[in-house]
Amino acid sequence: MAALDEAMAEECGEGGRGPTQADILIDLGDEAWQAVEIDATGWRVIDEPLVRFRVSSQ
């Protein structure tokens, strides 16, 4: 599972569009860096998530 980098999470914070407590981002792990974004309005595949996931080799 991918983990959100703490520095990036702080940058997204409360202002602007980005992950909040109501949003869930799921990394699709593809070469295009796509993710699934889930919020109160539904879900969608997004081509350019505002965060990049760090993938562990473990």
LINNOR-V411070 format. One line per field, one symbol per residue. ss: DSSP state (H for helix, E for strand, - for the rest). phi: phi as a letter, one per 20 degrees, with the letter a starting at -180 (. if undefined). burial: 1 if it has 9 or more other ideal C-beta (glycine too) atoms within 8 Angstrom, else 0. A space follows every 50 residues. Layout:
# LINNOR-V411070
ss=???
phi=???
burial=???
This chain:
# LINNOR-V411070
ss=--EE-HHHHHHH-----------EEEE-------EEEEE--EEEEE---- --EE----
phi=.edffgffffffkeemerfcfedcddfemefemfbddcbfepcbedecff cdeeeeee
burial=01011001100100000110001010000000111111100000010010 10100000
